[in-house]
Amino acid sequence: MMEITKVNSPLSAEVGVNKRAQTHYQRDEQQAKPNPSATKSASDDWQLLDQAKPQLAQLAEVDSDKVSGLRQAIANGTFRIDIGEIAEAMLRQHG
């Protein structure tokens, strides 16, 4: 015989569902509740992003002057890469 249990209902205790199904439902319900501090942090981040949208929309996707300068340096043979400086910057940024 197949057992049918109603797991996703707040009425499960009233309709005689077995204890295991009730515990499962309560555990899922507890996990679904958001952490208030995480919600606040996400909300603050969202507000900052929303405020920055107009400013970001005004920026060019590519800094044409910088690209021209890099192309010229490569063409002149004056473009140099300092691997040590790159590594230090990566460590500062990412720890």
MOPAC internal coordinates of N, CA, C and O (Angstrom, degrees):
PM7 1SCF
backbone

  N    0.0000 0     0.00 0     0.00 0    0    0    0
  C    1.4385 1     0.00 0     0.00 0    1    0    0
  C    1.5213 1   108.66 1     0.00 0    2    1    0
  O    1.2310 1   119.96 1   -43.62 1    3    2    1
  N    1.3106 1   117.67 1   136.38 1    3    2    1
  C    1.4489 1   123.00 1  -178.75 1    5    3    2
  C    1.5194 1   110.94 1   -88.03 1    6    5    3
  O    1.2310 1   120.64 1   -45.60 1    7    6    5
  N    1.3438 1   116.39 1   134.40 1    7    6    5
  C    1.4591 1   121.10 1   179.66 1    9    7    6
  C    1.5287 1   108.80 1   -92.25 1   10    9    7
  O    1.2310 1   119.66 1   -48.94 1   11   10    9
  N    1.3082 1   118.25 1   131.06 1   11   10    9
  C    1.4539 1   122.93 1   177.70 1   13   11   10
  C    1.5235 1   107.49 1  -112.55 1   14   13   11
  O    1.2310 1   121.07 1   -55.43 1   15   14   13
  N    1.3225 1   115.56 1   124.57 1   15   14   13
  C    1.4630 1   119.90 1   179.23 1   17   15   14
  C    1.5135 1   109.57 1  -124.43 1   18   17   15
  O    1.2310 1   120.30 1   -34.83 1   19   18   17
  N    1.2947 1   117.02 1   145.17 1   19   18   17
  C    1.4507 1   123.31 1   179.18 1   21   19   18
  C    1.5279 1   107.11 1  -101.25 1   22   21   19
  O    1.2310 1   120.05 1   -77.22 1   23   22   21
  N    1.3314 1   117.52 1   102.78 1   23   22   21
  C    1.4584 1   121.92 1  -171.89 1   25   23   22
  C    1.5265 1   111.85 1   -92.12 1   26   25   23
  O    1.2310 1   119.59 1   139.55 1   27   26   25
  N    1.2970 1   118.39 1   -40.45 1   27   26   25
  C    1.4644 1   121.44 1  -171.65 1   29   27   26
  C    1.5257 1   113.50 1   -95.73 1   30   29   27
  O    1.2310 1   120.63 1  -134.78 1   31   30   29
  N    1.3042 1   116.39 1    45.22 1   31   30   29
  C    1.4548 1   119.14 1  -179.72 1   33   31   30
  C    1.5153 1   110.02 1  -136.36 1   34   33   31
  O    1.2310 1   119.93 1   -45.16 1   35   34   33
  N    1.3359 1   117.73 1   134.84 1   35   34   33
  C    1.4636 1   119.44 1   176.04 1   37   35   34
  C    1.5197 1   111.67 1   -68.42 1   38   37   35
  O    1.2310 1   119.80 1   167.69 1   39   38   37
  N    1.3146 1   117.99 1   -12.31 1   39   38   37
  C    1.4625 1   121.59 1   179.83 1   41   39   38
  C    1.5206 1   112.38 1   -88.52 1   42   41   39
  O    1.2310 1   119.90 1  -177.22 1   43   42   41
  N    1.3254 1   117.80 1     2.78 1   43   42   41
  C    1.4620 1   120.57 1  -172.91 1   45   43   42
  C    1.5254 1   112.48 1   -57.54 1   46   45   43
  O    1.2310 1   118.94 1   144.47 1   47   46   45
  N    1.3138 1   119.62 1   -35.53 1   47   46   45
  C    1.4645 1   121.30 1   179.40 1   49   47   46
  C    1.5299 1   110.51 1   -68.23 1   50   49   47
  O    1.2310 1   120.60 1   146.59 1   51   50   49
  N    1.3108 1   116.46 1   -33.41 1   51   50   49
  C    1.4657 1   120.24 1  -176.98 1   53   51   50
  C    1.5166 1   113.22 1   -77.50 1   54   53   51
  O    1.2310 1   119.86 1   155.33 1   55   54   53
  N    1.3084 1   117.88 1   -24.67 1   55   54   53
  C    1.4588 1   119.44 1  -177.01 1   57   55   54
  C    1.5193 1   112.85 1   -98.34 1   58   57   55
  O    1.2310 1   120.34 1  -171.32 1   59   58   57
  N    1.3257 1   116.95 1     8.68 1   59   58   57
  C    1.4571 1   120.12 1   172.04 1   61   59   58
  C    1.5116 1   115.15 1    82.29 1   62   61   59
  O    1.2310 1   119.10 1  -150.50 1   63   62   61
  N    1.3050 1   119.32 1    29.50 1   63   62   61
  C    1.4501 1   121.92 1   177.59 1   65   63   62
  C    1.5185 1   107.62 1   -72.71 1   66   65   63
  O    1.2310 1   120.71 1   -31.81 1   67   66   65
  N    1.3129 1   116.25 1   148.19 1   67   66   65
  C    1.4676 1   119.11 1  -176.42 1   69   67   66
  C    1.5207 1   112.36 1   -63.54 1   70   69   67
  O    1.2310 1   119.94 1   -19.41 1   71   70   69
  N    1.3121 1   117.72 1   160.59 1   71   70   69
  C    1.4659 1   124.59 1  -173.52 1   73   71   70
  C    1.5305 1   111.86 1   -61.94 1   74   73   71
  O    1.2310 1   119.76 1   143.26 1   75   74   73
  N    1.3253 1   118.06 1   -36.74 1   75   74   73
  C    1.4637 1   121.39 1  -178.93 1   77   75   74
  C    1.5305 1   110.44 1   -62.41 1   78   77   75
  O    1.2310 1   119.54 1   136.95 1   79   78   77
  N    1.3044 1   118.49 1   -43.05 1   79   78   77
  C    1.4538 1   122.22 1   179.72 1   81   79   78
  C    1.5241 1   110.34 1   -66.09 1   82   81   79
  O    1.2310 1   119.69 1   142.28 1   83   82   81
  N    1.3193 1   118.19 1   -37.72 1   83   82   81
  C    1.4631 1   121.43 1   178.81 1   85   83   82
  C    1.5318 1   110.32 1   -63.84 1   86   85   83
  O    1.2310 1   120.52 1   136.47 1   87   86   85
  N    1.3159 1   116.62 1   -43.53 1   87   86   85
  C    1.4577 1   121.37 1  -179.77 1   89   87   86
  C    1.5263 1   110.05 1   -63.98 1   90   89   87
  O    1.2310 1   120.66 1   138.39 1   91   90   89
  N    1.3385 1   116.33 1   -41.61 1   91   90   89
  C    1.4602 1   121.20 1   179.06 1   93   91   90
  C    1.5288 1   109.89 1   -60.75 1   94   93   91
  O    1.2310 1   119.87 1   134.79 1   95   94   93
  N    1.3114 1   117.86 1   -45.21 1   95   94   93
  C    1.4595 1   122.26 1  -179.51 1   97   95   94
  C    1.5258 1   110.37 1   -62.98 1   98   97   95
  O    1.2310 1   119.89 1   135.60 1   99   98   97
  N    1.3209 1   117.81 1   -44.40 1   99   98   97
  C    1.4620 1   121.13 1  -179.01 1  101   99   98
  C    1.5182 1   110.70 1   -64.20 1  102  101   99
  O    1.2310 1   120.07 1   139.60 1  103  102  101
  N    1.3334 1   117.47 1   -40.40 1  103  102  101
  C    1.4605 1   121.54 1   179.74 1  105  103  102
  C    1.5323 1   110.06 1   -64.04 1  106  105  103
  O    1.2310 1   119.79 1   136.06 1  107  106  105
  N    1.3309 1   118.00 1   -43.94 1  107  106  105
  C    1.4562 1   121.53 1   178.28 1  109  107  106
  C    1.5214 1   111.08 1   -62.61 1  110  109  107
  O    1.2310 1   120.56 1   139.59 1  111  110  109
  N    1.3191 1   116.54 1   -40.41 1  111  110  109
  C    1.4617 1   121.35 1  -179.02 1  113  111  110
  C    1.5282 1   110.52 1   -65.03 1  114  113  111
  O    1.2310 1   120.19 1   139.96 1  115  114  113
  N    1.3405 1   117.25 1   -40.04 1  115  114  113
  C    1.4531 1   121.20 1   179.32 1  117  115  114
  C    1.5247 1   110.90 1   -66.80 1  118  117  115
  O    1.2310 1   120.29 1   141.03 1  119  118  117
  N    1.3299 1   117.05 1   -38.97 1  119  118  117
  C    1.4618 1   120.80 1  -179.59 1  121  119  118
  C    1.5202 1   111.22 1   -69.24 1  122  121  119
  O    1.2310 1   119.98 1   152.99 1  123  122  121
  N    1.3153 1   117.64 1   -27.01 1  123  122  121
  C    1.4540 1   121.36 1  -176.95 1  125  123  122
  C    1.5270 1   112.15 1   -77.48 1  126  125  123
  O    1.2310 1   119.17 1   162.40 1  127  126  125
  N    1.3323 1   119.18 1   -17.60 1  127  126  125
  C    1.4563 1   121.72 1  -178.96 1  129  127  126
  C    1.5276 1   109.23 1   -71.21 1  130  129  127
  O    1.2310 1   120.34 1   -52.02 1  131  130  129
  N    1.3401 1   116.95 1   127.98 1  131  130  129
  C    1.4551 1   119.16 1  -179.13 1  133  131  130
  C    1.5291 1   111.65 1   -73.27 1  134  133  131
  O    1.2310 1   121.18 1   -28.86 1  135  134  133
  N    1.3089 1   115.35 1   151.14 1  135  134  133
  C    1.4520 1   122.13 1   175.25 1  137  135  134
  C    1.5264 1   107.16 1   -75.94 1  138  137  135
  O    1.2310 1   119.20 1   -59.41 1  139  138  137
  N    1.3422 1   119.13 1   120.59 1  139  138  137
  C    1.4725 1   120.69 1  -175.86 1  141  139  138
  C    1.5264 1   113.58 1   -57.06 1  142  141  139
  O    1.2310 1   119.81 1   139.76 1  143  142  141
  N    1.3271 1   117.97 1   -40.24 1  143  142  141
  C    1.4692 1   118.88 1  -179.31 1  145  143  142
  C    1.5247 1   111.10 1   -69.96 1  146  145  143
  O    1.2310 1   119.90 1   143.94 1  147  146  145
  N    1.3243 1   117.79 1   -36.06 1  147  146  145
  C    1.4703 1   120.84 1   177.37 1  149  147  146
  C    1.5197 1   110.07 1   -67.24 1  150  149  147
  O    1.2310 1   120.57 1   141.17 1  151  150  149
  N    1.3301 1   116.52 1   -38.83 1  151  150  149
  C    1.4632 1   120.72 1   178.82 1  153  151  150
  C    1.5127 1   110.22 1   -64.34 1  154  153  151
  O    1.2310 1   119.93 1   137.01 1  155  154  153
  N    1.3363 1   117.73 1   -42.99 1  155  154  153
  C    1.4593 1   121.82 1   179.58 1  157  155  154
  C    1.5177 1   110.22 1   -63.67 1  158  157  155
  O    1.2310 1   120.52 1   136.08 1  159  158  157
  N    1.3356 1   116.60 1   -43.92 1  159  158  157
  C    1.4567 1   120.94 1  -179.86 1  161  159  158
  C    1.5262 1   110.52 1   -62.13 1  162  161  159
  O    1.2310 1   120.52 1   135.48 1  163  162  161
  N    1.3236 1   116.60 1   -44.52 1  163  162  161
  C    1.4678 1   120.51 1   179.30 1  165  163  162
  C    1.5225 1   109.76 1   -64.35 1  166  165  163
  O    1.2310 1   120.28 1   140.90 1  167  166  165
  N    1.3219 1   117.07 1   -39.10 1  167  166  165
  C    1.4524 1   121.24 1   179.57 1  169  167  166
  C    1.5268 1   110.66 1   -64.56 1  170  169  167
  O    1.2310 1   120.52 1   136.51 1  171  170  169
  N    1.3384 1   116.60 1   -43.49 1  171  170  169
  C    1.4626 1   120.50 1   178.04 1  173  171  170
  C    1.5220 1   110.98 1   -62.29 1  174  173  171
  O    1.2310 1   120.58 1   136.07 1  175  174  173
  N    1.3249 1   116.50 1   -43.93 1  175  174  173
  C    1.4683 1   121.18 1   178.83 1  177  175  174
  C    1.5261 1   110.37 1   -61.72 1  178  177  175
  O    1.2310 1   120.88 1   137.89 1  179  178  177
  N    1.3250 1   115.92 1   -42.11 1  179  178  177
  C    1.4643 1   120.51 1  -179.49 1  181  179  178
  C    1.5260 1   110.29 1   -62.89 1  182  181  179
  O    1.2310 1   120.27 1   138.34 1  183  182  181
  N    1.3341 1   117.10 1   -41.66 1  183  182  181
  C    1.4671 1   120.58 1   179.30 1  185  183  182
  C    1.5269 1   111.07 1   -63.55 1  186  185  183
  O    1.2310 1   120.34 1   138.06 1  187  186  185
  N    1.3340 1   116.96 1   -41.94 1  187  186  185
  C    1.4637 1   119.81 1   177.72 1  189  187  186
  C    1.5238 1   111.67 1   -62.25 1  190  189  187
  O    1.2310 1   120.81 1   136.75 1  191  190  189
  N    1.3248 1   116.06 1   -43.25 1  191  190  189
  C    1.4636 1   119.91 1   178.37 1  193  191  190
  C    1.5228 1   111.08 1   -63.67 1  194  193  191
  O    1.2310 1   120.76 1   138.66 1  195  194  193
  N    1.3118 1   116.15 1   -41.34 1  195  194  193
  C    1.4574 1   121.04 1  -179.63 1  197  195  194
  C    1.5304 1   110.55 1   -63.84 1  198  197  195
  O    1.2310 1   120.47 1   140.29 1  199  198  197
  N    1.3342 1   116.72 1   -39.71 1  199  198  197
  C    1.4607 1   120.80 1   178.52 1  201  199  198
  C    1.5280 1   111.48 1   -68.92 1  202  201  199
  O    1.2310 1   120.07 1   149.02 1  203  202  201
  N    1.3204 1   117.46 1   -30.98 1  203  202  201
  C    1.4675 1   121.54 1  -176.97 1  205  203  202
  C    1.5257 1   112.62 1   -80.80 1  206  205  203
  O    1.2310 1   119.72 1   162.79 1  207  206  205
  N    1.3201 1   118.14 1   -17.21 1  207  206  205
  C    1.4729 1   120.96 1  -176.42 1  209  207  206
  C    1.5247 1   113.89 1   -51.65 1  210  209  207
  O    1.2310 1   119.12 1   129.24 1  211  210  209
  N    1.3425 1   119.29 1   -50.76 1  211  210  209
  C    1.4727 1   118.57 1  -178.40 1  213  211  210
  C    1.5270 1   112.54 1   -61.40 1  214  213  211
  O    1.2310 1   120.34 1   140.88 1  215  214  213
  N    1.3301 1   116.96 1   -39.12 1  215  214  213
  C    1.4596 1   120.29 1   179.61 1  217  215  214
  C    1.5278 1   110.56 1   -67.28 1  218  217  215
  O    1.2310 1   120.44 1   138.52 1  219  218  217
  N    1.3278 1   116.76 1   -41.48 1  219  218  217
  C    1.4595 1   120.50 1   179.36 1  221  219  218
  C    1.5254 1   111.27 1   -65.75 1  222  221  219
  O    1.2310 1   120.58 1   144.94 1  223  222  221
  N    1.3189 1   116.50 1   -35.06 1  223  222  221
  C    1.4659 1   120.19 1  -179.39 1  225  223  222
  C    1.5269 1   111.29 1   -65.11 1  226  225  223
  O    1.2310 1   120.09 1   154.80 1  227  226  225
  N    1.3300 1   117.43 1   -25.20 1  227  226  225
  C    1.4646 1   121.04 1  -179.02 1  229  227  226
  C    1.5259 1   112.61 1   -82.67 1  230  229  227
  O    1.2310 1   120.17 1   163.96 1  231  230  229
  N    1.3213 1   117.28 1   -16.04 1  231  230  229
  C    1.4606 1   120.63 1  -179.34 1  233  231  230
  C    1.5211 1   110.90 1   -79.65 1  234  233  231
  O    1.2310 1   121.35 1   -37.12 1  235  234  233
  N    1.3186 1   115.02 1   142.88 1  235  234  233
  C    1.4566 1   119.56 1   174.72 1  237  235  234
  C    1.5234 1   108.44 1   -72.99 1  238  237  235
  O    1.2310 1   120.56 1   -33.69 1  239  238  237
  N    1.3191 1   116.53 1   146.31 1  239  238  237
  C    1.4588 1   119.82 1   179.74 1  241  239  238
  C    1.5218 1   111.55 1   -69.62 1  242  241  239
  O    1.2310 1   120.69 1   152.10 1  243  242  241
  N    1.3265 1   116.29 1   -27.90 1  243  242  241
  C    1.4633 1   121.62 1  -178.54 1  245  243  242
  C    1.5267 1   107.90 1  -129.63 1  246  245  243
  O    1.2310 1   120.90 1   -47.18 1  247  246  245
  N    1.3173 1   115.88 1   132.82 1  247  246  245
  C    1.4666 1   121.26 1   175.88 1  249  247  246
  C    1.5262 1   107.42 1   -82.75 1  250  249  247
  O    1.2310 1   120.68 1   -84.66 1  251  250  249
  N    1.3172 1   116.30 1    95.34 1  251  250  249
  C    1.4673 1   122.25 1  -174.39 1  253  251  250
  C    1.5241 1   112.29 1   -60.37 1  254  253  251
  O    1.2310 1   120.25 1   142.81 1  255  254  253
  N    1.3330 1   117.14 1   -37.19 1  255  254  253
  C    1.4730 1   119.95 1   179.75 1  257  255  254
  C    1.5230 1   110.75 1   -64.64 1  258  257  255
  O    1.2310 1   121.00 1   139.16 1  259  258  257
  N    1.3283 1   115.70 1   -40.84 1  259  258  257
  C    1.4672 1   119.56 1  -179.65 1  261  259  258
  C    1.5310 1   110.23 1   -67.03 1  262  261  259
  O    1.2310 1   120.36 1   138.78 1  263  262  261
  N    1.3279 1   116.91 1   -41.22 1  263  262  261
  C    1.4622 1   121.09 1   178.62 1  265  263  262
  C    1.5299 1   110.02 1   -62.20 1  266  265  263
  O    1.2310 1   120.39 1   137.06 1  267  266  265
  N    1.3328 1   116.87 1   -42.94 1  267  266  265
  C    1.4741 1   120.51 1   178.41 1  269  267  266
  C    1.5186 1   110.97 1   -61.63 1  270  269  267
  O    1.2310 1   120.98 1   136.81 1  271  270  269
  N    1.3337 1   115.74 1   -43.19 1  271  270  269
  C    1.4596 1   120.00 1   179.12 1  273  271  270
  C    1.5134 1   112.19 1   -62.19 1  274  273  271
  O    1.2310 1   120.48 1   137.78 1  275  274  273
  N    1.3267 1   116.68 1   -42.22 1  275  274  273
  C    1.4648 1   120.91 1   178.53 1  277  275  274
  C    1.5308 1   111.01 1   -65.83 1  278  277  275
  O    1.2310 1   120.40 1   137.39 1  279  278  277
  N    1.3146 1   116.84 1   -42.61 1  279  278  277
  C    1.4811 1   120.10 1   178.36 1  281  279  278
  C    1.5227 1   110.79 1   -60.97 1  282  281  279
  O    1.2310 1   121.18 1   137.80 1  283  282  281
  N    1.3348 1   115.36 1   -42.20 1  283  282  281
  C    1.4659 1   119.68 1  -179.99 1  285  283  282
  C    1.5255 1   110.42 1   -65.14 1  286  285  283
  O    1.2310 1   120.00 1   137.15 1  287  286  285
  N    1.3408 1   117.61 1   -42.85 1  287  286  285
  C    1.4618 1   121.17 1  -179.99 1  289  287  286
  C    1.5273 1   111.31 1   -63.66 1  290  289  287
  O    1.2310 1   120.58 1   141.45 1  291  290  289
  N    1.3197 1   116.49 1   -38.55 1  291  290  289
  C    1.4704 1   120.17 1   178.04 1  293  291  290
  C    1.5295 1   109.64 1   -66.86 1  294  293  291
  O    1.2310 1   120.96 1   135.41 1  295  294  293
  N    1.3353 1   115.76 1   -44.59 1  295  294  293
  C    1.4680 1   120.01 1  -179.79 1  297  295  294
  C    1.5290 1   111.56 1   -62.88 1  298  297  295
  O    1.2310 1   120.44 1   143.41 1  299  298  297
  N    1.3425 1   116.77 1   -36.59 1  299  298  297
  C    1.4704 1   121.44 1  -179.33 1  301  299  298
  C    1.5183 1   112.79 1   -80.56 1  302  301  299
  O    1.2310 1   120.24 1   166.57 1  303  302  301
  N    1.3146 1   117.15 1   -13.43 1  303  302  301
  C    1.4535 1   121.03 1  -176.45 1  305  303  302
  C    1.5236 1   112.83 1    79.85 1  306  305  303
  O    1.2310 1   120.15 1  -163.65 1  307  306  305
  N    1.3256 1   117.31 1    16.35 1  307  306  305
  C    1.4655 1   120.97 1  -178.50 1  309  307  306
  C    1.5374 1   112.88 1   -99.62 1  310  309  307
  O    1.2310 1   120.14 1   178.19 1  311  310  309
  N    1.3055 1   117.33 1    -1.81 1  311  310  309
  C    1.4773 1   120.78 1   179.59 1  313  311  310
  C    1.5176 1   108.73 1   -77.37 1  314  313  311
  O    1.2310 1   120.61 1   -58.60 1  315  314  313
  N    1.3086 1   116.45 1   121.40 1  315  314  313
  C    1.4610 1   122.09 1  -179.00 1  317  315  314
  C    1.5269 1   109.18 1  -123.62 1  318  317  315
  O    1.2310 1   121.07 1   -35.39 1  319  318  317
  N    1.3137 1   115.55 1   144.61 1  319  318  317
  C    1.4646 1   121.91 1   177.18 1  321  319  318
  C    1.5167 1   108.00 1  -113.15 1  322  321  319
  O    1.2310 1   120.51 1   -56.36 1  323  322  321
  N    1.3244 1   116.64 1   123.64 1  323  322  321
  C    1.4607 1   122.30 1   177.52 1  325  323  322
  C    1.5321 1   107.43 1  -102.06 1  326  325  323
  O    1.2310 1   121.03 1   -81.89 1  327  326  325
  N    1.3287 1   115.63 1    98.11 1  327  326  325
  C    1.4648 1   121.44 1  -177.22 1  329  327  326
  C    1.5278 1   111.17 1   -59.17 1  330  329  327
  O    1.2310 1   119.91 1   141.02 1  331  330  329
  N    1.3229 1   117.78 1   -38.98 1  331  330  329
  C    1.4611 1   121.53 1   178.78 1  333  331  330
  C    1.5171 1   112.04 1   -61.47 1  334  333  331
  O    1.2310 1   120.34 1   137.90 1  335  334  333
  N    1.3221 1   116.95 1   -42.10 1  335  334  333
  C    1.4676 1   121.23 1   178.58 1  337  335  334
  C    1.5269 1   110.93 1   -66.03 1  338  337  335
  O    1.2310 1   120.72 1   140.58 1  339  338  337
  N    1.3161 1   116.23 1   -39.42 1  339  338  337
  C    1.4697 1   120.23 1   177.61 1  341  339  338
  C    1.5284 1   110.04 1   -63.62 1  342  341  339
  O    1.2310 1   120.48 1   135.41 1  343  342  341
  N    1.3269 1   116.68 1   -44.59 1  343  342  341
  C    1.4657 1   120.63 1   179.79 1  345  343  342
  C    1.5294 1   111.27 1   -62.24 1  346  345  343
  O    1.2310 1   120.33 1   137.30 1  347  346  345
  N    1.3339 1   116.97 1   -42.70 1  347  346  345
  C    1.4642 1   120.25 1   178.40 1  349  347  346
  C    1.5240 1   111.41 1   -62.82 1  350  349  347
  O    1.2310 1   120.37 1   137.90 1  351  350  349
  N    1.3181 1   116.89 1   -42.10 1  351  350  349
  C    1.4586 1   120.83 1   178.68 1  353  351  350
  C    1.5349 1   110.98 1   -63.09 1  354  353  351
  O    1.2310 1   120.66 1   140.37 1  355  354  353
  N    1.3344 1   116.34 1   -39.63 1  355  354  353
  C    1.4662 1   120.36 1   178.33 1  357  355  354
  C    1.5188 1   110.72 1   -64.44 1  358  357  355
  O    1.2310 1   120.88 1   138.85 1  359  358  357
  N    1.3225 1   115.92 1   -41.15 1  359  358  357
  C    1.4737 1   119.23 1   178.85 1  361  359  358
  C    1.5257 1   111.43 1   -66.32 1  362  361  359
  O    1.2310 1   120.26 1   139.52 1  363  362  361
  N    1.3209 1   117.12 1   -40.48 1  363  362  361
  C    1.4724 1   120.08 1   177.47 1  365  363  362
  C    1.5311 1   110.57 1   -62.69 1  366  365  363
  O    1.2310 1   120.94 1   138.45 1  367  366  365
  N    1.3281 1   115.81 1   -41.55 1  367  366  365
  C    1.4611 1   120.76 1  -176.35 1  369  367  366
  C    1.5202 1   112.50 1   -73.64 1  370  369  367
  O    1.2310 1   120.22 1   137.41 1  371  370  369
  N    1.3237 1   117.19 1   -42.59 1  371  370  369
  C    1.4665 1   121.01 1  -171.04 1  373  371  370
  C    1.5229 1   114.41 1  -113.21 1  374  373  371
  O    1.2310 1   120.38 1   174.11 1  375  374  373
  N    1.3121 1   116.88 1    -5.89 1  375  374  373
  C    1.4639 1   120.49 1   176.68 1  377  375  374
  C    1.4493 1   112.26 1    76.18 1  378  377  375
  O    1.2310 1   120.10 1   180.00 1  379  378  377

